[in-house]
Amino acid sequence: MAGAIYEEVMNDNTAYKNWKTLCEGLNPAEIQARFIEMMWPKLIEQARKTLATLLGMNTLPEDRKAQIHEALVLDNLLKQGLKPTPMWRQ
């Protein structure tokens, strides 16, 4: 999500110029990485909601739903400060 936002925002030459000024001395890949590093924490909740919404889609293959479900369960354990154990991978 953060990478997609970067691509969209930086299509504006003024925004890219301003961001590049803030990241003086970095190459384009490092500039993008800095943006993503700054943005991803702000996008976690939206990503969780998007994944949860995907679980309700009839067009999504069941194996993909299982992967999303596992990711959300593991994420929830981490949010609670619990350490995921191998039993969650069964």
N, C-alpha and C positions, 0 to 999 in steps of 0.2 A: 504494500500500500504506500509506504513512504517513497519507494522508488518511482511509483506511478505519479505520485504528487510532485516529486522532483521534476519529472519529465514535463508535466503539465505547466508547472509554475515557471520553469526555466525556459519555456518557449517564449516567454516575454523577455526580450533582450535587456530591458531595464532591470528586471528582477535578477537575471543572471549576472549582469554587470555589478549590481550592488552586492550580491552574494559572493561573487568572485573577489571583490574588494575586501570583504570580511575574511576571506580565506587566502589572503596574500601568501604567495610562495608555494601554494599547493597546485598539483596538476589536476586536470579535469576529473579523473577517477577519485582522487582524494577529496575534491570539492563536493562531489556527489556523496561520498561516504560520510562526510561531515554533516551534510544535510539529513541524510537518513538516520544517522546516529542521534541527531537532535530531535527528529520527528517521531521515531518509532514508539517511544513511550506514550506519546499523546494519541496514538492510534490503536493501542492494544484493545481497549474496550470495544471500539468499532469493529475490529477484526473478530473479536469473540462473537459479537452480535451477528456479523455476516456469516461466520461459520455455523452458528446455531440456526440461522435462517436456511442455509443450504441443506441442513438435515431434513427439513420439511419438503424439499423439492422432489417430486415424483420422477423427474427426469435424471436425477443424479444416480449413478450406479451404486448398488449396495456396498460394494467393496470400498468405494470412495467415502460413503457415509460412515462406514466402520472406522476408517482412518481419521475422519474429522471428529467422530465421537471420542476416539482414543485421545486425540490431541486435546480436546476440551476437558476430558477427565483428568489427564495429566496436568494440564494448566491449572485446573481447579485445585488439585493437590498442592501444587507449588504456591498458589495464592494463599492457601491455608497454612503454609509453612511446613507442609509434610513432604517427606522424601518419597517419590515414586519407587515402588519395588518391582522386581521382575514379575510378580503375580499380575500386575496391570497389563503386561504384554501378552497374556495368554489369549 
